[in-house]
Amino acid sequence: MLAFQNLSFVFGDKKLSCAADVLKTTQKLSEVMVLEPFTSLSKENNLSALVFPRQVHGIHALALTDKQSIEKAFSGHKEADIVSTGLENVGIGVMTADCLPIILYSPQKNAVAVVHAGWRGTVLNVAAAAVEHLKNTYGCAPQKIFAFFGPCAHVESYEASPELRAALQNSPYRDSVLEQRGSSAPHFNMVRMNQRQLEFAGILSCNCFLAYSGDTITNTNYWSYRRDGDLSGRQITMAFLKGKSHEDTCCTLSYRTNNS
């Protein structure tokens, strides 16, 4: 059993989700966090702040290291696909519908990051960029970081587009993440590619947990852009470090998914 005293996180499904354009139609993060389900998430978990970046399928990181960095995040809406903090009771998260959400946690330094890894970010090695960010910003040793994979499009149903296949042409992972299944186009194993990238960045394979990663395409409890198109919402992934207000909670890893 994992025994992380200070980490709590949730991988959402349709029951914990929001509209697809919520991060695109507002200019300031402060305008987003007063909406549901963000308000309820903050109240239920006694959070002092809750920060979701504007995701752009890149590798830029947003670090919340002090009060000033949080205030700056709320004054605008920072573009990032990695968001991290070492502050207690500060929630961080991403929104996905087929893209892979990853939570990275270092009990050694009590720092956490949430990563948005779509196929574009995966090709850019966003997972490894997040490990490097934790190392440089908080002094985290990669071999002591734990990785939790959330729901995303799985290889069984994820046909690789011509654009994706071209982007992988010179990737060292190409042969292990493009799988030929019947006479259709090759399928993309996004989970495997991100795990390999994390392992290459120094995270131990035994510290990568895939059990929480349901298939968004075939499981209708999740939103899936590939299945639902423009009607698709976005499920929420959120993590935070417990502070004094959570001292009476269980000392084992706090994890929930609305689809469990």
Summary of the structure (lengths in Angstrom):
residues: 260
radius of gyration: 17.4
end to end distance: 17.9
largest distance: 56.7
contacts: 910
relative contact order: 0.22
helix: 29%
strand: 26%
